[in-house]
Amino acid sequence: MELDLPWALLGLPLAFALGWLASRLDLRQLRREPRDAPRAYFKGLNLLLNEQQDKAIDAFIEAAQDDPGATDLYFALGNLFRRRGEFERAVRVHQHLLARADLRAAERDRAQHALAQDFMKAGLFDRAEAAYRALEGTAYEGEARLALLSLYERSRDWRNAAEVAARLERAGGGSFATRIAHHWCELAQEAERGGRADEADTALVRAAEAAPQAPRPLLLRGQRLARAGDAAGAMREWDELRRRHPGSFVLVAADYATAALACGQASAARDTLRKAFEIEPSTDLLRALVRLAPDAGDDDAPLRRAHLRAHPTLSAAQVVLEGAGAALDADTLAAVRRAVTLAARPLQRYRCAACGFEAEHWFWQCPGCLSWDSFPARRIEDL
């Protein structure tokens, strides 16, 4: 077939023009798509920064529908739902991500971690536990173990808590020795309440092995011996506690005095309590000395009055009145004691150094923020 040269000359410019037009249309479309997606995304971010979460969620949902492959939008939506307390919607978003076959491994682990957080915030601890355990061997393993530790402590599953804390320590996540000792001490107390004495003893041994420097195992061993009627043995444990941890000894000062009276060691106990008072003055130590006064005579009245002058608090005044004896007639003394006792009661509390939670009783773990060893052993007035 012969080529018609005139038609060929006319066709070449036309083909070029059509090709150029097609390329321009494609380029415009490619440029428009990246512009449209960020516009919707930034609209959602702007609404979020202006604390318009409802509108931000709508904007993110619209953007996600226009671009189903944008996983970051789904993560943003899931986090927003969780922050608003809409845990069911957050769970659905992250489960949708996990169901996608095209999700990369890193994003799958991220979605699994977000799902575990959803369950944790929703209080579904059994599902949260399973979701966090599925993160073993991933980049989120350390965070998952810390979350599991918090979960087990919150649910008082002390054995699993001790196991997870030990794994964190072996993995180089920091020192958890004192925390592990607390877990074993809690197990010891549970065993004792259940009448399992041997198990309680074993748990206390494990606690001391985990953290030889921790005061709680010594304190609990002394209390166990005192309840068993071995007052002298209890005093030996508490004497060791005083040597190692003078600040914690005040927690058992009253029990120490009671044990001394039970085994006829009041005089030695008075010397011990006086030495402890010299190191760290406390109204609890003065009360313990008052408890010993009927047995050995009240030679500590000047000490109590000196403490009151140095620390003019209601608690110090109460201790002075407790040992006042015959200084006032019985009715007047009783009335004054009652008045001071009622006035001092709100101040005779302990305060968590981490969150400020106040309580009448002393705790190893703060009921407010769940921090360990955050309560000073001295009452608020003595600080």
Short mmCIF file of the C-alpha atoms (twelve columns), coordinates in Angstrom:
data_MODEL
# 
_entry.id   MODEL 
# 
loop_
_atom_site.group_PDB 
_atom_site.id 
_atom_site.type_symbol 
_atom_site.label_atom_id 
_atom_site.label_alt_id 
_atom_site.label_comp_id 
_atom_site.label_asym_id 
_atom_site.label_seq_id 
_atom_site.Cartn_x 
_atom_site.Cartn_y 
_atom_site.Cartn_z 
_atom_site.pdbx_PDB_model_num 
ATOM 1   C CA . MET A 1   0.000   0.000   0.000   1 
ATOM 2   C CA . GLU A 2   1.430   3.412   -1.001  1 
ATOM 3   C CA . LEU A 3   1.730   6.062   1.709   1 
ATOM 4   C CA . ASP A 4   -0.171  9.251   0.932   1 
ATOM 5   C CA . LEU A 5   2.393   11.851  1.914   1 
ATOM 6   C CA . PRO A 6   0.018   14.837  2.301   1 
ATOM 7   C CA . TRP A 7   -2.253  12.919  4.698   1 
ATOM 8   C CA . ALA A 8   0.788   11.746  6.658   1 
ATOM 9   C CA . LEU A 9   2.031   15.277  7.022   1 
ATOM 10  C CA . LEU A 10  -1.380  16.370  8.318   1 
ATOM 11  C CA . GLY A 11  -1.718  13.369  10.705  1 
ATOM 12  C CA . LEU A 12  1.562   13.769  12.519  1 
ATOM 13  C CA . PRO A 13  0.774   17.181  14.113  1 
ATOM 14  C CA . LEU A 14  -2.715  15.946  15.004  1 
ATOM 15  C CA . ALA A 15  -1.351  12.848  16.741  1 
ATOM 16  C CA . PHE A 16  1.181   14.946  18.597  1 
ATOM 17  C CA . ALA A 17  -1.519  17.374  19.739  1 
ATOM 18  C CA . LEU A 18  -3.762  14.550  20.970  1 
ATOM 19  C CA . GLY A 19  -0.885  12.916  22.832  1 
ATOM 20  C CA . TRP A 20  0.091   16.197  24.466  1 
ATOM 21  C CA . LEU A 21  -3.526  16.840  25.516  1 
ATOM 22  C CA . ALA A 22  -3.859  13.355  27.033  1 
ATOM 23  C CA . SER A 23  -0.647  13.747  28.979  1 
ATOM 24  C CA . ARG A 24  -1.776  17.094  30.384  1 
ATOM 25  C CA . LEU A 25  -5.071  15.623  31.515  1 
ATOM 26  C CA . ASP A 26  -3.289  12.756  33.297  1 
ATOM 27  C CA . LEU A 27  -0.828  15.088  34.977  1 
ATOM 28  C CA . ARG A 28  -3.633  17.332  36.197  1 
ATOM 29  C CA . GLN A 29  -5.475  14.371  37.647  1 
ATOM 30  C CA . LEU A 30  -2.321  13.079  39.356  1 
ATOM 31  C CA . ARG A 31  -1.644  16.486  40.797  1 
ATOM 32  C CA . ARG A 32  -5.236  16.973  41.904  1 
ATOM 33  C CA . GLU A 33  -5.423  13.673  43.834  1 
ATOM 34  C CA . PRO A 34  -2.456  14.430  46.152  1 
ATOM 35  C CA . ARG A 35  -3.844  17.927  46.703  1 
ATOM 36  C CA . ASP A 36  -7.356  16.690  47.550  1 
ATOM 37  C CA . ALA A 37  -6.208  14.050  50.057  1 
ATOM 38  C CA . PRO A 38  -3.999  16.379  52.131  1 
ATOM 39  C CA . ARG A 39  -6.718  19.042  52.018  1 
ATOM 40  C CA . ALA A 40  -9.222  16.725  53.690  1 
ATOM 41  C CA . TYR A 41  -6.598  15.472  56.093  1 
ATOM 42  C CA . PHE A 42  -5.479  18.950  57.118  1 
ATOM 43  C CA . LYS A 43  -9.086  20.009  57.484  1 
ATOM 44  C CA . GLY A 44  -9.514  17.245  60.049  1 
ATOM 45  C CA . LEU A 45  -6.313  18.254  61.840  1 
ATOM 46  C CA . ASN A 46  -7.411  21.880  61.955  1 
ATOM 47  C CA . LEU A 47  -10.756 20.919  63.460  1 
ATOM 48  C CA . LEU A 48  -9.007  18.690  65.961  1 
ATOM 49  C CA . LEU A 49  -6.681  21.492  67.056  1 
ATOM 50  C CA . ASN A 50  -9.731  23.707  67.531  1 
ATOM 51  C CA . GLU A 51  -11.193 21.014  69.797  1 
ATOM 52  C CA . GLN A 52  -14.034 20.283  67.381  1 
ATOM 53  C CA . GLN A 53  -13.687 16.532  67.633  1 
ATOM 54  C CA . ASP A 54  -17.084 15.673  66.128  1 
ATOM 55  C CA . LYS A 55  -16.362 17.615  62.945  1 
ATOM 56  C CA . ALA A 56  -12.785 16.305  62.865  1 
ATOM 57  C CA . ILE A 57  -14.069 12.727  62.971  1 
ATOM 58  C CA . ASP A 58  -16.453 13.461  60.095  1 
ATOM 59  C CA . ALA A 59  -13.599 14.969  58.065  1 
ATOM 60  C CA . PHE A 60  -11.330 11.978  58.713  1 
ATOM 61  C CA . ILE A 61  -14.098 9.525   57.820  1 
ATOM 62  C CA . GLU A 62  -14.674 11.380  54.541  1 
ATOM 63  C CA . ALA A 63  -10.954 11.374  53.774  1 
ATOM 64  C CA . ALA A 64  -10.665 7.673   54.594  1 
ATOM 65  C CA . GLN A 65  -13.565 6.843   52.282  1 
ATOM 66  C CA . ASP A 66  -11.917 8.779   49.440  1 
ATOM 67  C CA . ASP A 67  -8.598  7.023   50.055  1 
ATOM 68  C CA . PRO A 68  -9.155  3.580   51.648  1 
ATOM 69  C CA . GLY A 69  -5.436  2.816   51.462  1 
ATOM 70  C CA . ALA A 70  -4.441  5.661   53.794  1 
ATOM 71  C CA . THR A 71  -3.820  3.717   57.005  1 
ATOM 72  C CA . ASP A 72  -2.705  6.805   58.921  1 
ATOM 73  C CA . LEU A 73  -6.223  8.187   58.610  1 
ATOM 74  C CA . TYR A 74  -7.645  5.035   60.195  1 
ATOM 75  C CA . PHE A 75  -5.142  5.235   63.046  1 
ATOM 76  C CA . ALA A 76  -6.080  8.877   63.588  1 
ATOM 77  C CA . LEU A 77  -9.757  7.931   63.681  1 
ATOM 78  C CA . GLY A 78  -9.163  5.078   66.105  1 
ATOM 79  C CA . ASN A 79  -7.175  7.297   68.468  1 
ATOM 80  C CA . LEU A 80  -9.870  9.956   68.342  1 
ATOM 81  C CA . PHE A 81  -12.573 7.439   69.190  1 
ATOM 82  C CA . ARG A 82  -10.523 6.113   72.104  1 
ATOM 83  C CA . ARG A 83  -9.895  9.597   73.482  1 
ATOM 84  C CA . ARG A 84  -13.615 10.337  73.335  1 
ATOM 85  C CA . GLY A 85  -14.436 7.121   75.173  1 
ATOM 86  C CA . GLU A 86  -16.071 5.542   72.102  1 
ATOM 87  C CA . PHE A 87  -14.160 2.323   72.607  1 
ATOM 88  C CA . GLU A 88  -16.440 0.141   70.492  1 
ATOM 89  C CA . ARG A 89  -15.884 2.345   67.432  1 
ATOM 90  C CA . ALA A 90  -12.135 2.439   68.095  1 
ATOM 91  C CA . VAL A 91  -12.064 -1.358  68.291  1 
ATOM 92  C CA . ARG A 92  -13.951 -1.649  64.974  1 
ATOM 93  C CA . VAL A 93  -11.491 0.690   63.231  1 
ATOM 94  C CA . HIS A 94  -8.437  -1.213  64.415  1 
ATOM 95  C CA . GLN A 95  -10.004 -4.619  63.767  1 
ATOM 96  C CA . HIS A 96  -10.805 -3.429  60.235  1 
ATOM 97  C CA . LEU A 97  -7.129  -2.601  59.751  1 
ATOM 98  C CA . LEU A 98  -6.033  -5.997  61.059  1 
ATOM 99  C CA . ALA A 99  -8.420  -7.719  58.640  1 
ATOM 100 C CA . ARG A 100 -6.776  -6.122  55.615  1 
ATOM 101 C CA . ALA A 101 -4.631  -8.560  53.687  1 
ATOM 102 C CA . ASP A 102 -2.473  -5.809  52.166  1 
ATOM 103 C CA . LEU A 103 -1.364  -4.362  55.517  1 
ATOM 104 C CA . ARG A 104 2.380   -4.319  56.040  1 
ATOM 105 C CA . ALA A 105 3.854   -6.125  59.053  1 
ATOM 106 C CA . ALA A 106 4.860   -2.904  60.853  1 
ATOM 107 C CA . GLU A 107 1.390   -1.422  60.413  1 
ATOM 108 C CA . ARG A 108 -0.213  -4.690  61.515  1 
ATOM 109 C CA . ASP A 109 1.791   -4.576  64.756  1 
ATOM 110 C CA . ARG A 110 0.798   -0.948  65.211  1 
ATOM 111 C CA . ALA A 111 -2.868  -1.831  64.758  1 
ATOM 112 C CA . GLN A 112 -2.532  -4.715  67.225  1 
ATOM 113 C CA . HIS A 113 -0.998  -2.363  69.790  1 
ATOM 114 C CA . ALA A 114 -3.772  0.198   69.248  1 
ATOM 115 C CA . LEU A 115 -6.401  -2.539  69.646  1 
ATOM 116 C CA . ALA A 116 -4.834  -3.629  72.930  1 
ATOM 117 C CA . GLN A 117 -4.990  -0.030  74.146  1 
ATOM 118 C CA . ASP A 118 -8.669  0.111   73.183  1 
ATOM 119 C CA . PHE A 119 -9.454  -2.977  75.260  1 
ATOM 120 C CA . MET A 120 -7.401  -1.674  78.187  1 
ATOM 121 C CA . LYS A 121 -9.166  1.690   78.235  1 
ATOM 122 C CA . ALA A 122 -12.538 -0.032  77.945  1 
ATOM 123 C CA . GLY A 123 -11.771 -2.193  80.997  1 
ATOM 124 C CA . LEU A 124 -11.874 -5.433  78.974  1 
ATOM 125 C CA . PHE A 125 -8.791  -6.783  80.706  1 
ATOM 126 C CA . ASP A 126 -9.031  -10.358 79.410  1 
ATOM 127 C CA . ARG A 127 -9.088  -9.142  75.792  1 
ATOM 128 C CA . ALA A 128 -6.395  -6.571  76.510  1 
ATOM 129 C CA . GLU A 129 -4.181  -9.289  77.974  1 
ATOM 130 C CA . ALA A 130 -4.566  -11.459 74.868  1 
ATOM 131 C CA . ALA A 131 -3.946  -8.483  72.565  1 
ATOM 132 C CA . TYR A 132 -0.795  -7.433  74.419  1 
ATOM 133 C CA . ARG A 133 0.535   -10.989 74.517  1 
ATOM 134 C CA . ALA A 134 0.144   -11.130 70.725  1 
ATOM 135 C CA . LEU A 135 2.801   -8.386  70.525  1 
ATOM 136 C CA . GLU A 136 5.596   -10.645 71.813  1 
ATOM 137 C CA . GLY A 137 8.537   -10.520 69.416  1 
ATOM 138 C CA . THR A 138 7.445   -7.219  67.831  1 
ATOM 139 C CA . ALA A 139 8.734   -3.669  68.132  1 
ATOM 140 C CA . TYR A 140 5.991   -3.067  70.726  1 
ATOM 141 C CA . GLU A 141 7.087   -5.910  73.001  1 
ATOM 142 C CA . GLY A 142 8.524   -3.655  75.734  1 
ATOM 143 C CA . GLU A 143 5.466   -1.397  75.820  1 
ATOM 144 C CA . ALA A 144 3.196   -4.430  75.846  1 
ATOM 145 C CA . ARG A 145 5.001   -5.951  78.828  1 
ATOM 146 C CA . LEU A 146 4.783   -2.697  80.771  1 
ATOM 147 C CA . ALA A 147 1.069   -2.524  80.018  1 
ATOM 148 C CA . LEU A 148 0.633   -6.148  81.097  1 
ATOM 149 C CA . LEU A 149 2.474   -5.401  84.336  1 
ATOM 150 C CA . SER A 150 0.075   -2.535  85.046  1 
ATOM 151 C CA . LEU A 151 -2.886  -4.729  84.117  1 
ATOM 152 C CA . TYR A 152 -1.829  -7.573  86.432  1 
ATOM 153 C CA . GLU A 153 -1.170  -5.193  89.313  1 
ATOM 154 C CA . ARG A 154 -4.550  -3.546  88.827  1 
ATOM 155 C CA . SER A 155 -6.315  -6.901  88.818  1 
ATOM 156 C CA . ARG A 156 -4.120  -8.108  91.730  1 
ATOM 157 C CA . ASP A 157 -2.747  -11.028 89.721  1 
ATOM 158 C CA . TRP A 158 0.530   -10.886 91.609  1 
ATOM 159 C CA . ARG A 159 2.099   -14.082 90.277  1 
ATOM 160 C CA . ASN A 160 1.790   -12.999 86.655  1 
ATOM 161 C CA . ALA A 161 2.901   -9.504  87.645  1 
ATOM 162 C CA . ALA A 162 6.098   -10.898 89.170  1 
ATOM 163 C CA . GLU A 163 6.747   -12.993 86.051  1 
ATOM 164 C CA . VAL A 164 6.301   -10.073 83.643  1 
ATOM 165 C CA . ALA A 165 8.433   -7.756  85.815  1 
ATOM 166 C CA . ALA A 166 11.214  -10.349 85.867  1 
ATOM 167 C CA . ARG A 167 11.101  -10.630 82.063  1 
ATOM 168 C CA . LEU A 168 11.268  -6.857  81.732  1 
ATOM 169 C CA . GLU A 169 14.332  -6.770  83.959  1 
ATOM 170 C CA . ARG A 170 16.047  -9.585  82.046  1 
ATOM 171 C CA . ALA A 171 15.361  -7.723  78.788  1 
ATOM 172 C CA . GLY A 172 17.138  -4.642  80.110  1 
ATOM 173 C CA . GLY A 173 13.994  -2.610  80.711  1 
ATOM 174 C CA . GLY A 174 15.276  -1.267  84.030  1 
ATOM 175 C CA . SER A 175 15.352  -2.469  87.625  1 
ATOM 176 C CA . PHE A 176 12.133  -4.052  88.874  1 
ATOM 177 C CA . ALA A 177 13.605  -5.776  91.939  1 
ATOM 178 C CA . THR A 178 11.672  -3.794  94.551  1 
ATOM 179 C CA . ARG A 179 8.474   -4.119  92.563  1 
ATOM 180 C CA . ILE A 180 8.921   -7.886  92.318  1 
ATOM 181 C CA . ALA A 181 9.503   -8.025  96.074  1 
ATOM 182 C CA . HIS A 182 6.179   -6.266  96.585  1 
ATOM 183 C CA . HIS A 183 4.461   -8.821  94.357  1 
ATOM 184 C CA . TRP A 184 5.810   -11.702 96.434  1 
ATOM 185 C CA . CYS A 185 4.863   -9.918  99.656  1 
ATOM 186 C CA . GLU A 186 1.302   -9.560  98.377  1 
ATOM 187 C CA . LEU A 187 1.295   -13.288 97.570  1 
ATOM 188 C CA . ALA A 188 2.574   -14.011 101.090 1 
ATOM 189 C CA . GLN A 189 -0.269  -12.025 102.629 1 
ATOM 190 C CA . GLU A 190 -2.819  -13.770 100.421 1 
ATOM 191 C CA . ALA A 191 -1.420  -17.163 101.456 1 
ATOM 192 C CA . GLU A 192 -1.509  -16.220 105.125 1 
ATOM 193 C CA . ARG A 193 -5.120  -15.084 104.890 1 
ATOM 194 C CA . GLY A 194 -5.894  -18.431 103.300 1 
ATOM 195 C CA . GLY A 195 -4.154  -20.330 106.115 1 
ATOM 196 C CA . ARG A 196 -1.283  -21.531 103.899 1 
ATOM 197 C CA . ALA A 197 1.627   -20.776 106.240 1 
ATOM 198 C CA . ASP A 198 4.302   -22.679 104.288 1 
ATOM 199 C CA . GLU A 199 3.360   -20.906 101.079 1 
ATOM 200 C CA . ALA A 200 3.514   -17.561 102.872 1 
ATOM 201 C CA . ASP A 201 7.005   -18.328 104.177 1 
ATOM 202 C CA . THR A 202 8.189   -19.327 100.704 1 
ATOM 203 C CA . ALA A 203 6.783   -16.140 99.183  1 
ATOM 204 C CA . LEU A 204 8.587   -13.987 101.757 1 
ATOM 205 C CA . VAL A 205 11.840  -15.804 101.002 1 
ATOM 206 C CA . ARG A 206 11.319  -15.082 97.301  1 
ATOM 207 C CA . ALA A 207 10.640  -11.435 98.125  1 
ATOM 208 C CA . ALA A 208 13.883  -11.133 100.093 1 
ATOM 209 C CA . GLU A 209 15.807  -12.835 97.284  1 
ATOM 210 C CA . ALA A 210 14.348  -10.487 94.676  1 
ATOM 211 C CA . ALA A 211 15.274  -7.343  96.645  1 
ATOM 212 C CA . PRO A 212 17.502  -7.950  99.690  1 
ATOM 213 C CA . GLN A 213 17.451  -4.212  100.422 1 
ATOM 214 C CA . ALA A 214 13.624  -3.973  100.548 1 
ATOM 215 C CA . PRO A 215 12.091  -3.233  103.979 1 
ATOM 216 C CA . ARG A 216 8.733   -4.912  103.459 1 
ATOM 217 C CA . PRO A 217 9.820   -8.585  103.775 1 
ATOM 218 C CA . LEU A 218 11.467  -7.855  107.135 1 
ATOM 219 C CA . LEU A 219 8.405   -5.977  108.346 1 
ATOM 220 C CA . LEU A 220 6.035   -8.763  107.302 1 
ATOM 221 C CA . ARG A 221 8.206   -11.517 108.777 1 
ATOM 222 C CA . GLY A 222 8.129   -9.719  112.129 1 
ATOM 223 C CA . GLN A 223 4.368   -9.332  111.969 1 
ATOM 224 C CA . ARG A 224 3.940   -13.018 111.166 1 
ATOM 225 C CA . LEU A 225 6.104   -14.025 114.118 1 
ATOM 226 C CA . ALA A 226 4.194   -11.665 116.434 1 
ATOM 227 C CA . ARG A 227 0.861   -13.159 115.379 1 
ATOM 228 C CA . ALA A 228 2.294   -16.625 115.966 1 
ATOM 229 C CA . GLY A 229 3.205   -15.648 119.557 1 
ATOM 230 C CA . ASP A 230 6.963   -15.369 119.009 1 
ATOM 231 C CA . ALA A 231 7.410   -11.826 120.319 1 
ATOM 232 C CA . ALA A 232 11.187  -12.125 120.704 1 
ATOM 233 C CA . GLY A 233 11.540  -13.360 117.119 1 
ATOM 234 C CA . ALA A 234 9.395   -10.478 115.893 1 
ATOM 235 C CA . MET A 235 11.624  -7.998  117.715 1 
ATOM 236 C CA . ARG A 236 14.722  -9.481  116.087 1 
ATOM 237 C CA . GLU A 237 13.226  -8.988  112.634 1 
ATOM 238 C CA . TRP A 238 12.203  -5.420  113.440 1 
ATOM 239 C CA . ASP A 239 15.606  -4.652  114.945 1 
ATOM 240 C CA . GLU A 240 17.104  -5.652  111.616 1 
ATOM 241 C CA . LEU A 241 14.533  -3.449  109.882 1 
ATOM 242 C CA . ARG A 242 15.574  -0.519  112.105 1 
ATOM 243 C CA . ARG A 243 19.246  -1.013  111.262 1 
ATOM 244 C CA . ARG A 244 18.633  -1.214  107.529 1 
ATOM 245 C CA . HIS A 245 15.683  1.168   107.153 1 
ATOM 246 C CA . PRO A 246 15.272  3.569   110.082 1 
ATOM 247 C CA . GLY A 247 12.578  5.471   108.219 1 
ATOM 248 C CA . SER A 248 10.392  2.369   107.848 1 
ATOM 249 C CA . PHE A 249 10.803  1.250   111.452 1 
ATOM 250 C CA . VAL A 250 8.247   3.823   112.646 1 
ATOM 251 C CA . LEU A 251 5.552   1.788   110.867 1 
ATOM 252 C CA . VAL A 252 5.914   -0.984  113.469 1 
ATOM 253 C CA . ALA A 253 6.996   1.097   116.474 1 
ATOM 254 C CA . ALA A 254 3.746   0.418   118.339 1 
ATOM 255 C CA . ASP A 255 3.928   -3.309  117.536 1 
ATOM 256 C CA . TYR A 256 7.560   -3.327  118.668 1 
ATOM 257 C CA . ALA A 257 6.543   -1.910  122.066 1 
ATOM 258 C CA . THR A 258 3.733   -4.470  122.391 1 
ATOM 259 C CA . ALA A 259 6.106   -7.329  121.583 1 
ATOM 260 C CA . ALA A 260 8.638   -6.003  124.116 1 
ATOM 261 C CA . LEU A 261 6.010   -5.985  126.844 1 
ATOM 262 C CA . ALA A 262 4.975   -9.527  125.889 1 
ATOM 263 C CA . CYS A 263 8.490   -10.958 126.237 1 
ATOM 264 C CA . GLY A 264 9.741   -8.814  129.119 1 
ATOM 265 C CA . GLN A 265 12.152  -6.651  127.126 1 
ATOM 266 C CA . ALA A 266 10.587  -3.258  127.845 1 
ATOM 267 C CA . SER A 267 13.816  -1.672  129.057 1 
ATOM 268 C CA . ALA A 268 15.787  -2.706  125.969 1 
ATOM 269 C CA . ALA A 269 12.908  -1.616  123.753 1 
ATOM 270 C CA . ARG A 270 12.880  1.837   125.352 1 
ATOM 271 C CA . ASP A 271 16.574  2.277   124.547 1 
ATOM 272 C CA . THR A 272 15.959  1.141   120.986 1 
ATOM 273 C CA . LEU A 273 13.035  3.497   120.486 1 
ATOM 274 C CA . ARG A 274 14.985  6.407   121.925 1 
ATOM 275 C CA . LYS A 275 17.844  5.759   119.504 1 
ATOM 276 C CA . ALA A 276 15.391  5.571   116.627 1 
ATOM 277 C CA . PHE A 277 13.843  8.846   117.778 1 
ATOM 278 C CA . GLU A 278 17.252  10.531  117.762 1 
ATOM 279 C CA . ILE A 279 17.765  9.468   114.141 1 
ATOM 280 C CA . GLU A 280 14.294  10.396  112.890 1 
ATOM 281 C CA . PRO A 281 11.897  12.063  115.375 1 
ATOM 282 C CA . SER A 282 8.310   10.918  115.026 1 
ATOM 283 C CA . THR A 283 5.119   11.030  117.065 1 
ATOM 284 C CA . ASP A 284 4.666   7.309   116.342 1 
ATOM 285 C CA . LEU A 285 7.909   6.597   118.212 1 
ATOM 286 C CA . LEU A 286 6.764   8.769   121.113 1 
ATOM 287 C CA . ARG A 287 3.476   6.870   121.264 1 
ATOM 288 C CA . ALA A 288 5.410   3.616   121.437 1 
ATOM 289 C CA . LEU A 289 7.436   4.991   124.347 1 
ATOM 290 C CA . VAL A 290 4.199   6.005   126.104 1 
ATOM 291 C CA . ARG A 291 2.991   2.426   125.680 1 
ATOM 292 C CA . LEU A 292 6.097   1.224   127.529 1 
ATOM 293 C CA . ALA A 293 5.830   3.854   130.295 1 
ATOM 294 C CA . PRO A 294 3.528   1.883   132.669 1 
ATOM 295 C CA . ASP A 295 6.048   -0.957  132.741 1 
ATOM 296 C CA . ALA A 296 9.240   1.041   133.283 1 
ATOM 297 C CA . GLY A 297 8.199   4.412   134.628 1 
ATOM 298 C CA . ASP A 298 7.639   7.577   132.642 1 
ATOM 299 C CA . ASP A 299 11.110  9.010   132.116 1 
ATOM 300 C CA . ASP A 300 10.263  10.226  128.616 1 
ATOM 301 C CA . ALA A 301 7.975   13.104  129.579 1 
ATOM 302 C CA . PRO A 302 10.778  15.679  129.000 1 
ATOM 303 C CA . LEU A 303 11.389  14.138  125.573 1 
ATOM 304 C CA . ARG A 304 7.718   14.497  124.652 1 
ATOM 305 C CA . ARG A 305 7.579   18.105  125.867 1 
ATOM 306 C CA . ALA A 306 10.761  18.967  123.967 1 
ATOM 307 C CA . HIS A 307 9.283   17.447  120.820 1 
ATOM 308 C CA . LEU A 308 6.124   19.501  121.304 1 
ATOM 309 C CA . ARG A 309 8.176   22.698  121.604 1 
ATOM 310 C CA . ALA A 310 10.154  21.827  118.464 1 
ATOM 311 C CA . HIS A 311 7.058   20.615  116.574 1 
ATOM 312 C CA . PRO A 312 3.997   22.443  117.916 1 
ATOM 313 C CA . THR A 313 1.416   20.218  116.262 1 
ATOM 314 C CA . LEU A 314 -1.819  18.705  117.490 1 
ATOM 315 C CA . SER A 315 -0.367  15.212  117.223 1 
ATOM 316 C CA . ALA A 316 2.588   16.145  119.422 1 
ATOM 317 C CA . ALA A 317 0.185   17.711  121.941 1 
ATOM 318 C CA . GLN A 318 -1.902  14.552  121.884 1 
ATOM 319 C CA . VAL A 319 1.150   12.431  122.736 1 
ATOM 320 C CA . VAL A 320 2.015   14.741  125.634 1 
ATOM 321 C CA . LEU A 321 -1.528  14.412  126.943 1 
ATOM 322 C CA . GLU A 322 -1.431  10.629  126.619 1 
ATOM 323 C CA . GLY A 323 1.431   10.573  129.097 1 
ATOM 324 C CA . ALA A 324 0.131   13.362  131.332 1 
ATOM 325 C CA . GLY A 325 -1.283  10.942  133.871 1 
ATOM 326 C CA . ALA A 326 -1.971  12.681  137.190 1 
ATOM 327 C CA . ALA A 327 -1.152  16.192  135.998 1 
ATOM 328 C CA . LEU A 328 -4.888  16.831  135.531 1 
ATOM 329 C CA . ASP A 329 -8.004  15.446  137.166 1 
ATOM 330 C CA . ALA A 330 -9.487  12.490  135.360 1 
ATOM 331 C CA . ASP A 331 -12.535 14.199  133.857 1 
ATOM 332 C CA . THR A 332 -10.637 17.241  132.615 1 
ATOM 333 C CA . LEU A 333 -7.835  15.129  131.221 1 
ATOM 334 C CA . ALA A 334 -10.306 12.913  129.384 1 
ATOM 335 C CA . ALA A 335 -12.110 15.896  127.907 1 
ATOM 336 C CA . VAL A 336 -8.894  17.575  126.763 1 
ATOM 337 C CA . ARG A 337 -7.623  14.341  125.271 1 
ATOM 338 C CA . ARG A 338 -10.859 13.842  123.374 1 
ATOM 339 C CA . ALA A 339 -10.853 17.405  122.042 1 
ATOM 340 C CA . VAL A 340 -7.263  17.193  120.844 1 
ATOM 341 C CA . THR A 341 -7.802  13.720  119.390 1 
ATOM 342 C CA . LEU A 342 -10.777 14.865  117.321 1 
ATOM 343 C CA . ALA A 343 -8.936  17.977  116.129 1 
ATOM 344 C CA . ALA A 344 -5.765  16.081  115.245 1 
ATOM 345 C CA . ARG A 345 -7.397  13.191  113.412 1 
ATOM 346 C CA . PRO A 346 -7.653  14.887  109.969 1 
ATOM 347 C CA . LEU A 347 -3.948  15.775  110.164 1 
ATOM 348 C CA . GLN A 348 -2.710  12.339  111.189 1 
ATOM 349 C CA . ARG A 349 -2.713  11.062  107.645 1 
ATOM 350 C CA . TYR A 350 -0.235  9.867   105.073 1 
ATOM 351 C CA . ARG A 351 0.184   11.539  101.683 1 
ATOM 352 C CA . CYS A 352 1.361   9.979   98.426  1 
ATOM 353 C CA . ALA A 353 4.411   11.828  97.122  1 
ATOM 354 C CA . ALA A 354 3.464   10.957  93.530  1 
ATOM 355 C CA . CYS A 355 -0.164  12.085  93.299  1 
ATOM 356 C CA . GLY A 356 -1.010  13.677  96.658  1 
ATOM 357 C CA . PHE A 357 -3.568  11.030  97.655  1 
ATOM 358 C CA . GLU A 358 -4.143  11.135  101.420 1 
ATOM 359 C CA . ALA A 359 -5.166  8.215   103.588 1 
ATOM 360 C CA . GLU A 360 -5.581  7.434   107.253 1 
ATOM 361 C CA . HIS A 361 -3.681  4.174   106.801 1 
ATOM 362 C CA . TRP A 362 -0.251  3.666   105.276 1 
ATOM 363 C CA . PHE A 363 0.007   1.796   101.951 1 
ATOM 364 C CA . TRP A 364 2.841   0.128   100.092 1 
ATOM 365 C CA . GLN A 365 1.019   0.876   96.831  1 
ATOM 366 C CA . CYS A 366 -0.942  4.090   96.418  1 
ATOM 367 C CA . PRO A 367 -4.670  3.368   95.863  1 
ATOM 368 C CA . GLY A 368 -4.893  6.530   93.776  1 
ATOM 369 C CA . CYS A 369 -2.050  6.317   91.245  1 
ATOM 370 C CA . LEU A 370 -0.906  2.705   91.934  1 
ATOM 371 C CA . SER A 371 2.698   3.834   92.522  1 
ATOM 372 C CA . TRP A 372 4.831   1.626   94.771  1 
ATOM 373 C CA . ASP A 373 6.649   3.045   97.838  1 
ATOM 374 C CA . SER A 374 5.286   6.540   97.172  1 
ATOM 375 C CA . PHE A 375 3.966   7.047   100.731 1 
ATOM 376 C CA . PRO A 376 6.537   8.478   103.176 1 
ATOM 377 C CA . ALA A 377 6.515   6.503   106.415 1 
ATOM 378 C CA . ARG A 378 5.926   9.696   108.388 1 
ATOM 379 C CA . ARG A 379 2.552   11.344  108.768 1 
ATOM 380 C CA . ILE A 380 1.796   14.705  107.180 1 
ATOM 381 C CA . GLU A 381 2.405   16.642  110.402 1 
ATOM 382 C CA . ASP A 382 5.841   15.087  110.836 1 
ATOM 383 C CA . LEU A 383 7.067   15.902  107.347 1 
# 
